[in-house]
Each structure stands twice: as C-alpha cells, then as structure tokens.
C-alpha cells in the first residue's frame, strides 16, 4: 500500500498575525459549520480513490 499525507487547511483565525502567510480570516459559526460540512462531503466523494492508500499523517 502507498502512504498518504493529508493536509486540511482550516482558514479561520481570531485575528491575522503579522508573520502569517496562510489564507485565513475571522468567521461566524455558520460559516465554520458550512466549511466543515464541505470538507466532510469532499472526503466522502473521494474515499473510493483512496482505497489503495494508507493515511500516514493528517
């Protein structure tokens, strides 16, 4: 089996740090919940493509 490393970006922060280059912004609870729902849906849509992999890290 092939190893797989997964990065999931959570783009929400209380404030933007001066040194941060990541895409991030404040968000209300509804926006955060919709984002997590979209992540879950994306994972479900792609799970069959990942059957030959073992997730090493997230």
GULO-699553 format. One record per residue: residue in three letters; x, y, z of N, C-alpha, C, CB in turn. Coordinates in nm, 2 decimals. Glycine has a CB too. Layout:
N
[rec "ALA"; [X; Y; Z]; [X; Y; Z]; [X; Y; Z]; [X; Y; Z]];
...
***
This chain:
58
[rec "UNK"; [0.08; -0.12; 0.00]; [0.00; 0.00; 0.00]; [0.09; 0.12; 0.00]; [-0.10; 0.00; 0.12]];
[rec "UNK"; [0.04; 0.23; -0.06]; [0.11; 0.35; -0.07]; [0.07; 0.44; 0.05]; [0.07; 0.43; -0.20]];
[rec "UNK"; [0.17; 0.51; 0.10]; [0.15; 0.60; 0.22]; [0.09; 0.73; 0.16]; [0.27; 0.63; 0.29]];
[rec "UNK"; [0.01; 0.80; 0.25]; [-0.06; 0.92; 0.21]; [-0.05; 1.02; 0.33]; [-0.20; 0.90; 0.17]];
[rec "UNK"; [-0.01; 1.14; 0.30]; [-0.01; 1.25; 0.40]; [-0.11; 1.35; 0.36]; [0.13; 1.32; 0.41]];
[rec "UNK"; [-0.20; 1.38; 0.45]; [-0.32; 1.47; 0.42]; [-0.30; 1.60; 0.49]; [-0.45; 1.40; 0.45]];
[rec "UNK"; [-0.32; 1.71; 0.42]; [-0.32; 1.85; 0.49]; [-0.46; 1.90; 0.47]; [-0.21; 1.94; 0.43]];
[rec "UNK"; [-0.52; 1.94; 0.58]; [-0.65; 2.00; 0.58]; [-0.64; 2.14; 0.63]; [-0.76; 1.92; 0.66]];
[rec "UNK"; [-0.66; 2.24; 0.55]; [-0.65; 2.38; 0.59]; [-0.78; 2.43; 0.66]; [-0.61; 2.47; 0.48]];
[rec "UNK"; [-0.77; 2.48; 0.78]; [-0.88; 2.55; 0.84]; [-0.85; 2.70; 0.84]; [-0.90; 2.49; 0.99]];
[rec "UNK"; [-0.92; 2.77; 0.76]; [-0.88; 2.91; 0.73]; [-0.94; 3.02; 0.82]; [-0.92; 2.95; 0.59]];
[rec "UNK"; [-0.97; 2.98; 0.95]; [-1.03; 3.07; 1.04]; [-0.94; 3.10; 1.16]; [-1.17; 3.02; 1.08]];
[rec "UNK"; [-0.92; 3.23; 1.18]; [-0.84; 3.27; 1.30]; [-0.92; 3.39; 1.36]; [-0.70; 3.31; 1.26]];
[rec "UNK"; [-0.89; 3.41; 1.49]; [-0.95; 3.52; 1.56]; [-0.89; 3.65; 1.50]; [-0.92; 3.52; 1.71]];
[rec "UNK"; [-0.76; 3.65; 1.47]; [-0.70; 3.77; 1.41]; [-0.58; 3.72; 1.32]; [-0.66; 3.88; 1.51]];
[rec "UNK"; [-0.55; 3.80; 1.22]; [-0.44; 3.77; 1.13]; [-0.31; 3.81; 1.20]; [-0.45; 3.84; 1.00]];
[rec "UNK"; [-0.21; 3.72; 1.22]; [-0.08; 3.75; 1.27]; [0.00; 3.82; 1.17]; [-0.01; 3.62; 1.33]];
[rec "UNK"; [0.09; 3.91; 1.20]; [0.17; 3.98; 1.11]; [0.26; 3.89; 1.02]; [0.26; 4.08; 1.18]];
[rec "UNK"; [0.31; 3.78; 1.08]; [0.40; 3.69; 1.02]; [0.34; 3.58; 0.94]; [0.49; 3.63; 1.12]];
[rec "UNK"; [0.21; 3.57; 0.94]; [0.13; 3.45; 0.88]; [0.11; 3.48; 0.73]; [0.00; 3.43; 0.95]];
[rec "UNK"; [0.15; 3.38; 0.65]; [0.13; 3.38; 0.51]; [0.01; 3.29; 0.46]; [0.25; 3.34; 0.43]];
[rec "UNK"; [-0.05; 3.23; 0.56]; [-0.17; 3.14; 0.52]; [-0.29; 3.22; 0.50]; [-0.19; 3.04; 0.64]];
[rec "UNK"; [-0.38; 3.17; 0.41]; [-0.51; 3.23; 0.39]; [-0.59; 3.21; 0.51]; [-0.58; 3.17; 0.26]];
[rec "UNK"; [-0.63; 3.31; 0.58]; [-0.72; 3.30; 0.70]; [-0.80; 3.43; 0.72]; [-0.63; 3.27; 0.82]];
[rec "UNK"; [-0.91; 3.41; 0.79]; [-0.99; 3.52; 0.82]; [-1.09; 3.49; 0.93]; [-1.07; 3.57; 0.69]];
[rec "UNK"; [-1.14; 3.59; 1.00]; [-1.24; 3.56; 1.10]; [-1.37; 3.51; 1.04]; [-1.27; 3.68; 1.19]];
[rec "UNK"; [-1.45; 3.43; 1.11]; [-1.57; 3.38; 1.05]; [-1.67; 3.35; 1.16]; [-1.55; 3.25; 0.97]];
[rec "UNK"; [-1.80; 3.36; 1.13]; [-1.90; 3.33; 1.23]; [-1.93; 3.18; 1.23]; [-2.04; 3.40; 1.19]];
[rec "UNK"; [-2.00; 3.13; 1.33]; [-2.02; 2.99; 1.35]; [-2.09; 2.92; 1.23]; [-2.11; 2.97; 1.47]];
[rec "UNK"; [-2.18; 2.99; 1.16]; [-2.25; 2.93; 1.05]; [-2.15; 2.91; 0.93]; [-2.36; 3.02; 1.00]];
[rec "UNK"; [-2.06; 3.00; 0.91]; [-1.96; 2.98; 0.80]; [-1.86; 2.87; 0.84]; [-1.88; 3.11; 0.79]];
[rec "UNK"; [-1.82; 2.86; 0.96]; [-1.73; 2.75; 1.00]; [-1.80; 2.61; 0.99]; [-1.69; 2.77; 1.15]];
[rec "UNK"; [-1.93; 2.61; 1.02]; [-2.00; 2.48; 1.01]; [-2.02; 2.44; 0.86]; [-2.14; 2.49; 1.08]];
[rec "UNK"; [-2.05; 2.54; 0.78]; [-2.06; 2.51; 0.63]; [-1.93; 2.46; 0.58]; [-2.11; 2.63; 0.56]];
[rec "UNK"; [-1.82; 2.52; 0.62]; [-1.68; 2.48; 0.58]; [-1.65; 2.33; 0.61]; [-1.58; 2.57; 0.63]];
[rec "UNK"; [-1.68; 2.30; 0.74]; [-1.66; 2.16; 0.79]; [-1.75; 2.06; 0.71]; [-1.69; 2.15; 0.94]];
[rec "UNK"; [-1.87; 2.10; 0.69]; [-1.96; 2.01; 0.61]; [-1.91; 1.99; 0.47]; [-2.11; 2.08; 0.60]];
[rec "UNK"; [-1.85; 2.10; 0.41]; [-1.80; 2.08; 0.27]; [-1.67; 1.99; 0.28]; [-1.76; 2.22; 0.22]];
[rec "UNK"; [-1.59; 2.00; 0.38]; [-1.47; 1.92; 0.40]; [-1.52; 1.77; 0.41]; [-1.39; 1.95; 0.52]];
[rec "UNK"; [-1.62; 1.74; 0.49]; [-1.67; 1.61; 0.51]; [-1.72; 1.55; 0.37]; [-1.78; 1.60; 0.61]];
[rec "UNK"; [-1.80; 1.64; 0.30]; [-1.85; 1.59; 0.17]; [-1.74; 1.56; 0.07]; [-1.94; 1.70; 0.11]];
[rec "UNK"; [-1.64; 1.65; 0.07]; [-1.52; 1.62; -0.02]; [-1.45; 1.49; 0.01]; [-1.42; 1.74; -0.01]];
[rec "UNK"; [-1.43; 1.47; 0.14]; [-1.37; 1.34; 0.18]; [-1.46; 1.22; 0.14]; [-1.35; 1.34; 0.34]];
[rec "UNK"; [-1.59; 1.23; 0.16]; [-1.68; 1.12; 0.12]; [-1.67; 1.10; -0.03]; [-1.82; 1.15; 0.17]];
[rec "UNK"; [-1.67; 1.21; -0.11]; [-1.67; 1.20; -0.25]; [-1.54; 1.13; -0.31]; [-1.69; 1.34; -0.32]];
[rec "UNK"; [-1.44; 1.15; -0.24]; [-1.31; 1.10; -0.28]; [-1.26; 0.97; -0.21]; [-1.20; 1.20; -0.27]];
[rec "UNK"; [-1.34; 0.91; -0.12]; [-1.29; 0.80; -0.04]; [-1.26; 0.68; -0.13]; [-1.40; 0.76; 0.06]];
[rec "UNK"; [-1.33; 0.66; -0.24]; [-1.30; 0.54; -0.32]; [-1.17; 0.55; -0.40]; [-1.41; 0.52; -0.43]];
[rec "UNK"; [-1.13; 0.68; -0.42]; [-1.00; 0.70; -0.49]; [-0.88; 0.67; -0.39]; [-0.99; 0.84; -0.54]];
[rec "UNK"; [-0.91; 0.67; -0.27]; [-0.81; 0.65; -0.17]; [-0.79; 0.51; -0.12]; [-0.83; 0.74; -0.05]];
[rec "UNK"; [-0.86; 0.41; -0.17]; [-0.86; 0.28; -0.12]; [-0.73; 0.21; -0.13]; [-0.96; 0.19; -0.20]];
[rec "UNK"; [-0.64; 0.25; -0.22]; [-0.51; 0.19; -0.23]; [-0.40; 0.26; -0.14]; [-0.46; 0.19; -0.37]];
[rec "UNK"; [-0.45; 0.35; -0.06]; [-0.35; 0.43; 0.03]; [-0.38; 0.40; 0.17]; [-0.37; 0.58; 0.00]];
[rec "UNK"; [-0.27; 0.42; 0.25]; [-0.28; 0.42; 0.40]; [-0.25; 0.56; 0.44]; [-0.19; 0.30; 0.46]];
[rec "UNK"; [-0.33; 0.62; 0.52]; [-0.30; 0.76; 0.57]; [-0.19; 0.75; 0.67]; [-0.43; 0.83; 0.62]];
[rec "UNK"; [-0.08; 0.81; 0.65]; [0.03; 0.82; 0.75]; [0.01; 0.93; 0.84]; [0.16; 0.83; 0.67]];
[rec "UNK"; [-0.02; 1.05; 0.79]; [-0.04; 1.17; 0.88]; [-0.15; 1.25; 0.83]; [0.09; 1.25; 0.88]];
[rec "UNK"; [-0.21; 1.33; 0.92]; [-0.31; 1.43; 0.89]; [-0.27; 1.56; 0.95]; [-0.46; 1.39; 0.93]];
***
